[in-house]
Amino acid sequence: MMFTNKYRVLLYLLLILLLGSCTKPNQYYARERYIVTSKDLNIRIDPTQLSKSIGTLTKGDTIIALASDSHWIMVTVGDQTGFVSNEYIKKIGPLATPKAILFIERNADWGKWSFWAIAVILISLWILSGLGLMRYENRIKKNFGVNTKSISVSPLVFFVAGILTAVLYLYSKDEVIEALFYKFSFLPRGLGNIAWIIWIQGLSIVLGVIVDFIGTIYQSGIKHGYVTFLMEQGINLIIFSTSIFLTLSLFVVAIVFLIVLFAILYTISVTENSKSIA
C-alpha cells in the first residue's frame, strides 16, 4: 500500500509537469564575442579617446562584450572593466558547445517525445534507486545489526547545484561553458562571478560528499558503509542530471516539480531510517 501511494503521487506530479509545460523551452543567452584585429588596443576607463587607458589588448585576443553601442564595447579584463573601440575588433561566433551538452539542449524540449522519454527514465531511476537504497539499508540492519545515518547532506547539495547550474546556463551559457570546459581553474581568478558561483557549488559538493562518507563509515563500518556510500553517490548523480535536464526544459514549472518530488522522497528516506533506528 505504501509503494502504491508513492507511485500515485508520482503520477500526480507527472500530470502537473505535463500541464505546466505550456511554454517553449528557454533560450540560452550568450554574450557577443570579438577578436582584436590591431597590434595594440587600449582599454579605456570611459568610452572616449581622451579617457585614461587602463590596459592594452594585443592582436588575436578574444574579448566578451558586456554592453555595446555603435562605437564602443564594454569589456572586463581581469578585475577591471573598461571600453574598447569597435574599429579594431571583429565579431566572432560563440564558444563551441561540447557534444554532451548539445545532446541535452536538443532533447530539452517538452514538444519532443525524446524529452518525455528521458524525463520519465530519469525520474524513475531516481525513485527506484532511492527505494533500492532503503531496502539495502533495512536488510543490513536486520541481518547484521548495522546502523545507518538518518540524514544525508550530499543529496540536497547535488539537488540545489543541479537547479542552479541549469539556471546559470540558461542566462549565461557562454560563461558556464567557458568556466567548465575552456578556462577551468581550481581557483577561478579573473573569470567573473559565474565561474566563482560554479566553484562554490563544486566546493559544496565535495564537502557534502566528504561529510556523508565520514558519517556512513562511522555508522555502518567500512564494509557496509562503503557500499552504501557508493549507492548514495550514484543516486546523487541521477538527482543532479534530472535537476539540470528538467530545469533547462521547463524552468519555473520544473523547479516547483523538483522541489516537491525531492521533499517527498527525502522525507520518506529520513522517516524510514528514523524508524529503523528507533
C-alpha positions as CSV (number, residue, x, y, z in Angstrom):
1,M,0.0,0.0,0.0
2,M,2.8,2.4,0.8
3,F,4.5,1.9,-2.6
4,T,1.1,2.2,-4.3
5,N,0.6,5.6,-2.7
6,K,4.1,6.7,-3.7
7,Y,3.5,5.8,-7.4
8,R,0.2,7.6,-7.2
9,V,1.9,10.7,-6.0
10,L,4.4,10.3,-8.9
11,L,1.6,10.1,-11.4
12,Y,0.1,13.3,-10.0
13,L,3.4,15.1,-10.2
14,L,3.9,14.0,-13.8
15,L,0.4,15.3,-14.6
16,I,1.3,18.6,-13.1
17,L,4.6,18.7,-15.1
18,L,2.7,17.9,-18.3
19,L,0.0,20.6,-17.7
20,G,2.7,23.1,-16.7
21,S,4.6,22.6,-19.9
22,C,2.8,25.4,-21.7
23,T,5.7,27.5,-22.8
24,K,8.5,26.9,-25.2
25,P,11.9,25.9,-23.8
26,N,14.0,28.8,-22.6
27,Q,16.6,30.3,-24.9
28,Y,20.3,30.1,-24.0
29,Y,21.7,33.5,-23.7
30,A,25.3,34.1,-24.9
31,R,27.2,37.4,-25.0
32,E,28.8,38.7,-28.1
33,R,32.4,37.8,-28.7
34,Y,35.1,39.7,-30.6
35,I,38.7,39.2,-31.6
36,V,41.2,42.1,-31.6
37,T,42.5,42.9,-35.1
38,S,45.0,45.7,-34.3
39,K,48.5,45.2,-32.9
40,D,47.8,47.1,-29.6
41,L,44.3,48.1,-28.5
42,N,43.8,50.4,-25.5
43,I,41.2,49.6,-22.8
44,R,39.9,53.0,-21.7
45,I,38.2,53.8,-18.4
46,D,35.4,55.8,-20.3
47,P,34.0,55.4,-23.9
48,T,36.1,58.3,-25.3
49,Q,39.5,58.5,-27.0
50,L,40.6,61.1,-24.4
51,S,40.0,59.0,-21.4
52,K,42.7,57.2,-19.4
53,S,44.0,53.8,-20.6
54,I,43.8,51.1,-18.0
55,G,45.4,48.4,-20.1
56,T,46.0,47.0,-23.6
57,L,45.0,44.1,-25.7
58,T,47.0,42.6,-28.5
59,K,46.1,41.2,-31.9
60,G,44.3,37.8,-31.6
61,D,43.0,38.4,-28.1
62,T,39.4,37.3,-27.6
63,I,37.0,39.5,-25.6
64,I,33.4,39.3,-24.5
65,A,31.1,42.3,-24.7
66,L,29.2,43.3,-21.5
67,A,27.4,46.0,-23.5
68,S,27.9,47.8,-26.8
69,D,26.8,50.7,-29.0
70,S,27.8,51.8,-32.5
71,H,31.3,52.9,-31.4
72,W,32.4,51.3,-28.1
73,I,32.4,47.8,-26.5
74,M,32.3,47.4,-22.7
75,V,34.6,44.6,-21.6
76,T,36.1,43.1,-18.5
77,V,39.7,42.1,-18.4
78,G,40.8,40.5,-15.2
79,D,39.3,42.6,-12.4
80,Q,38.9,45.7,-14.5
81,T,36.0,47.0,-16.6
82,G,36.6,49.4,-19.5
83,F,35.8,50.2,-23.1
84,V,37.5,49.4,-26.4
85,S,36.8,51.0,-29.8
86,N,34.9,48.7,-32.2
87,E,37.0,49.9,-35.1
88,Y,39.8,47.5,-34.1
89,I,37.8,44.4,-33.3
90,K,35.9,41.8,-35.3
91,K,32.8,39.9,-34.1
92,I,33.2,36.1,-34.0
93,G,30.9,33.2,-33.2
94,P,30.1,31.9,-29.7
95,L,32.1,29.3,-27.9
96,A,31.7,25.8,-29.3
97,T,29.2,23.8,-27.2
98,P,30.6,20.3,-26.1
99,K,28.7,17.4,-27.8
100,A,27.4,16.1,-24.5
101,I,25.8,19.5,-23.7
102,L,24.4,19.7,-27.2
103,F,22.7,16.4,-26.7
104,I,21.0,17.8,-23.6
105,E,20.0,21.0,-25.4
106,R,18.5,19.2,-28.4
107,N,16.4,16.9,-26.2
108,A,15.4,19.5,-23.5
109,D,12.3,20.4,-25.4
110,W,8.9,19.3,-24.0
111,G,7.5,19.2,-27.5
112,K,9.6,16.2,-28.4
113,W,8.8,12.6,-27.4
114,S,12.5,12.2,-26.5
115,F,12.2,14.7,-23.7
116,W,9.4,12.8,-22.0
117,A,11.2,9.5,-22.5
118,I,14.3,10.8,-20.9
119,A,12.4,12.7,-18.2
120,V,10.4,9.5,-17.2
121,I,13.6,7.4,-17.2
122,L,15.5,9.9,-15.0
123,I,12.6,10.3,-12.5
124,S,12.0,6.5,-12.4
125,L,15.7,5.9,-11.8
126,W,15.7,8.5,-9.0
127,I,12.7,6.9,-7.3
128,L,13.7,3.2,-7.8
129,S,17.3,3.8,-6.8
130,G,16.2,5.6,-3.7
131,L,13.9,2.7,-2.8
132,G,16.6,0.3,-3.5
133,L,19.0,2.0,-1.1
134,M,16.4,2.0,1.6
135,R,15.8,-1.8,1.1
136,Y,19.6,-2.4,1.3
137,E,19.9,-0.4,4.5
138,N,16.9,-2.2,6.0
139,R,18.4,-5.5,5.1
140,I,21.9,-4.9,6.6
141,K,20.2,-3.6,9.8
142,K,18.0,-6.7,10.0
143,N,20.7,-9.3,9.1
144,F,23.8,-7.7,10.5
145,G,22.6,-5.2,13.1
146,V,24.4,-2.4,11.2
147,N,23.2,1.1,11.8
148,T,22.9,3.7,9.0
149,K,22.9,7.5,9.3
150,S,19.4,9.0,9.3
151,I,20.2,12.2,7.3
152,S,22.4,12.7,4.3
153,V,23.8,16.0,3.2
154,S,25.0,15.4,-0.3
155,P,21.6,14.7,-2.0
156,L,20.4,18.2,-1.1
157,V,23.7,19.7,-2.2
158,F,23.6,17.9,-5.6
159,F,19.9,18.8,-6.0
160,V,20.5,22.6,-5.4
161,A,23.6,22.5,-7.6
162,G,21.8,20.9,-10.5
163,I,19.0,23.5,-10.5
164,L,21.4,26.4,-10.0
165,T,23.7,25.2,-12.8
166,A,20.8,24.9,-15.2
167,V,19.6,28.5,-14.3
168,L,23.1,29.8,-14.9
169,Y,23.3,28.0,-18.2
170,L,20.0,29.5,-19.4
171,Y,21.1,33.1,-18.7
172,S,24.9,32.9,-19.1
173,K,25.6,29.9,-21.3
174,D,28.9,31.2,-22.7
175,E,30.3,31.9,-19.2
176,V,29.3,28.5,-17.9
177,I,30.9,26.7,-20.9
178,E,34.0,28.8,-20.6
179,A,34.4,28.2,-16.9
180,L,33.8,24.4,-17.1
181,F,35.4,23.5,-20.4
182,Y,37.7,26.2,-21.7
183,K,39.2,28.1,-18.7
184,F,38.7,25.6,-15.9
185,S,40.7,26.5,-12.8
186,F,40.7,25.2,-9.3
187,L,40.7,28.9,-8.2
188,P,39.0,30.9,-11.0
189,R,40.6,34.3,-10.5
190,G,39.7,36.8,-13.2
191,L,37.0,34.6,-14.7
192,G,34.0,36.5,-13.4
193,N,31.1,35.9,-11.0
194,I,29.7,32.9,-12.8
195,A,33.0,31.0,-12.5
196,W,33.1,31.7,-8.8
197,I,29.5,30.5,-8.3
198,I,30.4,27.3,-10.1
199,W,33.5,27.0,-8.0
200,I,31.5,27.4,-4.8
201,Q,29.0,24.8,-6.0
202,G,31.8,22.4,-6.7
203,L,33.3,23.0,-3.2
204,S,29.9,22.5,-1.6
205,I,29.5,19.2,-3.4
206,V,33.0,18.0,-2.3
207,L,32.3,19.0,1.3
208,G,28.9,17.3,1.3
209,V,30.3,14.1,-0.1
210,I,33.1,14.1,2.5
211,V,30.7,14.6,5.3
212,D,28.4,11.8,4.1
213,F,31.4,9.5,3.6
214,I,32.6,10.1,7.2
215,G,29.1,9.7,8.6
216,T,28.4,6.5,6.6
217,I,31.7,4.8,7.6
218,Y,31.2,5.8,11.2
219,Q,27.7,4.5,11.4
220,S,27.9,1.4,9.2
221,G,31.6,0.4,9.2
222,I,34.0,0.1,6.3
223,K,32.4,-2.9,4.6
224,H,28.8,-2.0,4.5
225,G,29.4,1.8,4.7
226,Y,31.5,1.8,1.6
227,V,28.7,0.1,-0.4
228,T,26.0,2.4,1.0
229,F,28.2,5.4,0.2
230,L,28.7,4.4,-3.5
231,M,25.0,3.7,-3.9
232,E,24.2,7.1,-2.5
233,Q,26.6,8.9,-4.8
234,G,25.1,7.1,-7.8
235,I,21.7,8.4,-6.7
236,N,23.2,11.9,-6.3
237,L,24.4,11.8,-10.0
238,I,20.8,10.9,-11.0
239,I,19.4,13.7,-8.9
240,F,21.9,16.2,-10.4
241,S,21.2,15.1,-14.0
242,T,17.4,15.1,-13.5
243,S,17.5,18.6,-12.0
244,I,19.6,20.0,-14.8
245,F,17.6,18.4,-17.6
246,L,14.1,19.3,-16.3
247,T,15.1,22.9,-15.3
248,L,16.6,23.5,-18.8
249,S,13.4,22.3,-20.3
250,L,10.7,23.8,-18.2
251,F,12.4,26.2,-15.8
252,V,10.0,27.5,-13.2
253,V,7.5,24.7,-13.6
254,A,10.3,22.1,-13.3
255,I,11.8,23.8,-10.3
256,V,8.5,23.6,-8.4
257,F,8.0,20.0,-9.5
258,L,11.5,19.0,-8.5
259,I,11.2,20.7,-5.1
260,V,8.0,18.8,-4.3
261,L,9.4,15.5,-5.6
262,F,12.7,15.9,-3.7
263,A,10.8,16.9,-0.5
264,I,8.6,13.8,-0.7
265,L,11.5,11.3,-1.4
266,Y,13.8,12.9,1.1
267,T,11.1,12.9,3.8
268,I,10.4,9.2,3.1
269,S,14.1,8.3,3.3
270,V,14.6,10.2,6.6
271,T,11.4,8.7,8.1
272,E,12.3,5.2,7.1
273,N,15.8,5.5,8.6
274,S,14.5,7.0,11.8
275,K,12.0,4.1,12.2
276,S,14.8,1.6,11.8
277,I,17.0,3.4,14.3
278,A,14.2,3.5,16.8
